Amino acid sequence: MTGSESSLLPISVPRFGPENKRQYPPVLCTAPIKYQFAKFKNDGYSKSGKGYLKLQLINQREDFSFALFSGGLLKPKLIAVSNKVTFVNPKAPVYPRLAQGKSWNEMTVTWTSGYDIKEAVPFVEWGEKGGRRFLSPAGTLTFDRNSMCGAPARTVGWRHPGYIHTSYLKDLWPDSMYVIFFSCLAPSEIRIHPGTQRTWLLQHCRYTYRLGHRLPNGTRVWSKSYSFKASPYPGQDSLQRVVIFGDMGKAEADGSNEYNNFQPGSLNTTNQIIRDLENIDMVVHIGDICYANGYLSQWDQFTAQIEPIASTVPYMVGSGNHERDWPGTGSFYGNLDSGGECGVPAQTVFYTPAENRAKFWYATDYGMFRFCIAHTEEDWRPGTEQYKFIEHCLSSVDRQKQPWLIFLAHRVLGYSSNSYYGFEGTFEEPMGREALQELWQKYKVDLAFYGHVHNYERTCPVYQSQCVVNASNHYSGPFQATTHVVVGGAGASLSDFITSKIQWSHFRDFDHGFGKLTAFNHSSLLFEYKKSRDGNVYDHFTISRDYRDVLACSVDNCPRTSLAS
């Protein structure tokens, strides 16, 4: 299935040399959107010669046609082409993605359309549900083939990404203010909290929004309406729930094949999060986002898959090897994993509150949480720009307001008993914890999350490869060491563990799943690991810690003191 007739032409001499290592069959001039094998074995086909395939189409800004080939994937021969299938408005605004802005009371909305800024002016209409409406302008970005670093992104995988628009919705009210500050509540929606004189919300006051484009003749093109709740302010004492995972990728709900068809758990993970979305406030996807690997049509397919999630709660992303890595482009690893994308689609399709979106490291605050998101495809070692960012992110948080300090990165900079790391004897990404564990210890990082390894694993609170706490499911009192969690099993094919058990490894699971953090208040934190196939909890632990426990020192994080009175 294709959005352009030029893609129906076979390549006369397929070449899969070093430059084309990430190119996959079928061997056509332009990669099809997706494909299915015409294998009909039912009685009806044997009698009539007719068979049926079902394919799901999404709006990707062009007309579609279906082509039938013989000759298999390596020597395709065109037999027939269908009439074009057309969307009512292929340029319509689609697939909104929310993300936290650079301040706590700012939400960004990013979406995709077929409208260049010269053709139509993008904006967002938004406001409190049932209240006053506002219009916020949007900026527009895109990229061309010359922005790609190699094949297939620059060759058979190239497809115009459309236009990416981002609007900034500012001065939002926090998600759980007292009723006196809101005009959108009916009397039936309030109650007096027992034992106090405070009036609390029974339900959150939500914001609604829709995407718009104003054409030169004054006509406005609208998306459907969506809604979200604003983020809590730093230090706000309210229930706060964050889902964390890596390496989810995408899959075709209609069973079609794609060019890197190895994310079998992706749909299960997506569907479980959608089912529980009322109990989720934010999502963090730490790298290996959609595994487009240079086949750019898959970015549309991924944003369509996550739309029910990303249009409702902030969807924060990190960068991984399958977004960034390409030889000679400044990535820390000189492999071909991005398929020639070299980070451009990821940093354009998704907004992050980074000072430089190409570098992809940033901090974001959510109520009682501080998240420090590193970029493992850039150098993180002492003396580098990223190392300075990491230390500043960890050191600048006010732990009385935000007691839960979380470090996140794509590659495992901490601990993993994955078979590859085990064979190396490192049990980590080389140079990872050697460079960073003193920072984690000094600034008392509660939890560190990673992807890259496609399984689930949780350590004890560990420092210098030694467990410093004997408990397995509840940690209380002064900070002792960071607990490291691998949550890279959200979709891609699973990664093996070494057969031997490692002392610091407390729980391992060879299955698809994701993590969820719940902060009940400033002293109580819950982590849960859920399997994607059923959404049930298979591992969990809690942390109970008062502010005096955060101030206390242990192991290597005790500051110097004076003997003077």
Secondary structure as UniProt FT lines:
FT   HELIX           5..8
FT   HELIX           18..20
FT   TURN            21..22
FT   HELIX           43..48
FT   STRAND          64..65
FT   STRAND          67..70
FT   TURN            72..74
FT   STRAND          77..81
FT   TURN            90..91
FT   STRAND          94..100
FT   TURN            104..105
FT   STRAND          107..113
FT   TURN            117..119
FT   STRAND          121..128
FT   TURN            129..130
FT   STRAND          134..141
FT   HELIX           145..147
FT   TURN            151..157
FT   STRAND          163..169
FT   TURN            175..176
FT   HELIX           179..181
FT   HELIX           187..189
FT   STRAND          190..192
FT   TURN            194..195
FT   STRAND          199..201
FT   STRAND          207..214
FT   TURN            216..217
FT   STRAND          220..228
FT   TURN            234..235
FT   STRAND          240..245
FT   TURN            253..254
FT   TURN            259..260
FT   TURN            264..265
FT   HELIX           266..275
FT   HELIX           277..279
FT   STRAND          282..286
FT   TURN            293..294
FT   HELIX           297..305
FT   HELIX           307..310
FT   TURN            311..312
FT   STRAND          315..318
FT   HELIX           321..324
FT   TURN            327..330
FT   TURN            337..340
FT   TURN            342..343
FT   HELIX           344..349
FT   TURN            357..359
FT   STRAND          362..366
FT   TURN            367..368
FT   STRAND          369..373
FT   TURN            376..377
FT   TURN            382..383
FT   HELIX           385..395
FT   TURN            399..401
FT   STRAND          404..409
FT   HELIX           419..424
FT   TURN            430..431
FT   HELIX           432..442
FT   TURN            443..444
FT   STRAND          447..450
FT   STRAND          456..463
FT   TURN            464..465
FT   STRAND          466..467
FT   STRAND          474..476
FT   STRAND          482..487
FT   TURN            503..504
FT   STRAND          505..509
FT   STRAND          513..519
FT   STRAND          524..531
FT   TURN            532..534
FT   STRAND          537..544
FT   HELIX           547..551
FT   TURN            555..556
//
